[in-house]
Amino acid sequence: MQNGLMMIVGGPRFKPPATQISIVENCGLRRIGDLPFEFNYGACNTFKNEIKQEIALLCFHWDDKDACWNFNGNDVSVMGGSANNLTLRLPLRL
């Protein structure tokens, strides 16, 4: 859950949609965007940052077990791992 929306992020390794960002609505999924990387077999949870904004941390995925990505609903940025110091603006369709 992030900002009142239940989201599905990523998917199984080697199978699409490992980059998906989808929201659950009307007993189904609606894809709203894509991650800039494949997120599979990772862990995620939501937290509030220092300015009380709800963010999701996406961590420990199969291809970069040291990386954690911060997703605020619009932007995704890496917090560690091989792609350190990268921020990307995602074109989401809410």
VMD Tcl script that draws the C-alpha trace (Angstrom):
set ca {
  {0.00 0.00 0.00}
  {1.25 3.43 -0.93}
  {-0.84 6.57 -0.63}
  {-3.98 4.45 -0.30}
  {-3.24 2.37 -3.42}
  {-2.41 -1.32 -3.43}
  {0.44 -1.80 -5.89}
  {2.17 -4.73 -7.55}
  {5.79 -4.01 -8.46}
  {7.97 -6.29 -10.57}
  {7.39 -9.94 -11.30}
  {9.00 -13.35 -11.82}
  {12.53 -13.64 -13.15}
  {12.81 -14.05 -16.95}
  {9.06 -13.57 -17.40}
  {7.27 -10.34 -18.18}
  {6.18 -8.15 -16.51}
  {9.26 -7.97 -14.24}
  {9.31 -4.18 -14.66}
  {5.61 -3.54 -14.03}
  {4.12 -1.00 -11.68}
  {0.43 -1.88 -11.41}
  {-2.39 -0.92 -9.09}
  {-5.08 -3.29 -7.89}
  {-8.56 -2.03 -8.72}
  {-11.92 -3.62 -9.46}
  {-10.57 -7.13 -8.71}
  {-7.86 -6.76 -11.37}
  {-4.57 -5.08 -12.21}
  {-4.09 -1.86 -14.13}
  {-0.56 -1.18 -15.28}
  {0.45 2.42 -14.62}
  {4.13 2.35 -15.52}
  {7.42 0.50 -15.66}
  {10.53 0.38 -13.51}
  {13.89 1.09 -15.17}
  {15.06 -2.36 -14.03}
  {13.64 -5.83 -13.49}
  {12.48 -6.28 -9.89}
  {12.15 -9.96 -9.12}
  {12.28 -11.93 -5.88}
  {12.84 -8.74 -3.90}
  {11.34 -7.26 -0.76}
  {9.34 -4.06 -0.43}
  {7.59 -1.98 2.20}
  {6.33 1.58 2.62}
  {7.73 4.20 4.97}
  {7.40 7.93 5.56}
  {10.50 9.97 4.75}
  {11.77 13.03 6.62}
  {9.12 15.28 5.03}
  {6.31 12.81 5.84}
  {5.96 11.69 2.21}
  {5.04 8.03 1.79}
  {7.71 6.11 -0.11}
  {8.20 2.47 -1.01}
  {11.57 0.81 -0.66}
  {12.24 -1.93 -3.21}
  {15.24 -3.94 -2.04}
  {17.34 -7.07 -2.57}
  {16.10 -8.09 -5.99}
  {17.65 -11.05 -7.77}
  {20.03 -9.17 -10.09}
  {21.36 -6.67 -7.52}
  {20.99 -8.05 -4.01}
  {22.74 -4.99 -2.50}
  {20.48 -2.36 -4.09}
  {17.52 -0.58 -2.57}
  {15.37 1.68 -4.72}
  {13.17 4.47 -3.36}
  {9.80 4.90 -5.15}
  {7.65 7.91 -4.19}
  {4.83 7.31 -6.66}
  {6.46 9.28 -9.48}
  {10.23 8.98 -9.23}
  {12.47 6.02 -8.56}
  {16.00 6.49 -7.24}
  {18.61 4.03 -6.10}
  {19.82 4.11 -2.51}
  {22.71 1.67 -2.88}
  {24.10 -1.12 -4.99}
  {25.50 -1.08 -8.51}
  {23.44 1.88 -9.82}
  {24.18 4.27 -6.94}
  {23.17 7.96 -7.31}
  {20.62 7.50 -10.10}
  {17.18 9.18 -10.12}
  {14.63 8.62 -12.86}
  {11.24 10.24 -13.47}
  {8.66 7.61 -14.40}
  {5.75 8.24 -16.78}
  {2.91 6.80 -14.68}
  {-0.71 6.70 -15.80}
  {-2.87 6.99 -12.65}
}
mol new
graphics top color blue
foreach p $ca { graphics top sphere $p radius 0.5 }
foreach p [lrange $ca 0 end-1] q [lrange $ca 1 end] { graphics top cylinder $p $q radius 0.2 }
display resetview
